[in-house]
Amino acid sequence: MQHYRLKESRSPGLGIAALFLVTVFCMSCGPQVIQGRPPFISISGVYLNGDKLSVDFDIRNQNGVPMTVDSVEIGVTVSEVELARVNRQEDLTIGANSAEQVHVEELPAEGGLALLESLENGEKKSLPFDLKGRVRTVEDGYLSYEQTGYLFPVPGRPGNFRATVTQAKGLQRDEKL
């Protein structure tokens, strides 16, 4: 019986190329980290306490990396009446895929209190709102957002209102640095 021995010839370039292709394939199959996406800002609660109006806003980081917010501008308009406005410097570090809350307490604009009372008294079932503004992040500069939705009374909790968003638009990077 004869045994044949195959002569092996290896090229170092071929091995490196194969390793490179395997690495690229594995990286393309791995998880993709989202970056540069604007935060999603929503109203988490509206509260009337006497003549004061309190509004809580959630700022949700939709990115896979932390976001550092250093200023916030938010305006909420209900039936052409400015219900609440925030325009201030912040020092918020929002972890990846998490949220932080901004609290505002102020006297409601003229007409705002009457609108919320009509909602609380059942004269209206809901109030349409527009939320517009922008945040400035250390990582990406100004990021704008805009959304529309409705305010509803919270059953059994006088002076408490919740919001639902029906359309978010304009979530974009603002190039005005």
C-alpha positions, 0 to 999 in steps of 0.5 A: 500500500502506498501512502501519498503525502500532500505537500502543504503550501501556505501563504501568510497573506491568505491567512490574514485575508481569511481572518479579516473576512471572518472579523468583518462578518462577525462585526456585521452580525453583532449589535449596532449602537445607535448614536446621534438620535434626538431625545424623545420628550413627552409630558409625563404629568400635568397637575393643578395645585391651587393657582399653580401649574406643575408639568413633568417632562420625560427626556428619553435618550434613544441612543445606545450611548449616554447623552449629556443635556446642557440646555432645554427649551420646551413649549406646550400650547393648548388651543393656541394658549401657551400652557407651559414653557421651559427655557433653562440651562440643565446639567443632565446626563441621561444613560443609554436607553433611559430617561430623566425628568424635568419638573416645571412649576409656574403660574399658568398663562392667561386662559390656560387655567380655564382650559384645564378646569373645563377638562376637569369639569367634563365640559371637554373630554380632551384638549389637543396640545402641541409640544415644540422645542429643542435641547442642546447636548454636548455630543451633538449640539442642538436637537429639535423635536415637535409632537402633537397629542391630547391631554386627558383628566386622570379619573379620581384624581382632581387636578391631575392630567395625563398626555398621549402623543399622537404624532412626533415629528421634526426629531432632527439635529439642528445645524445652527451651532 
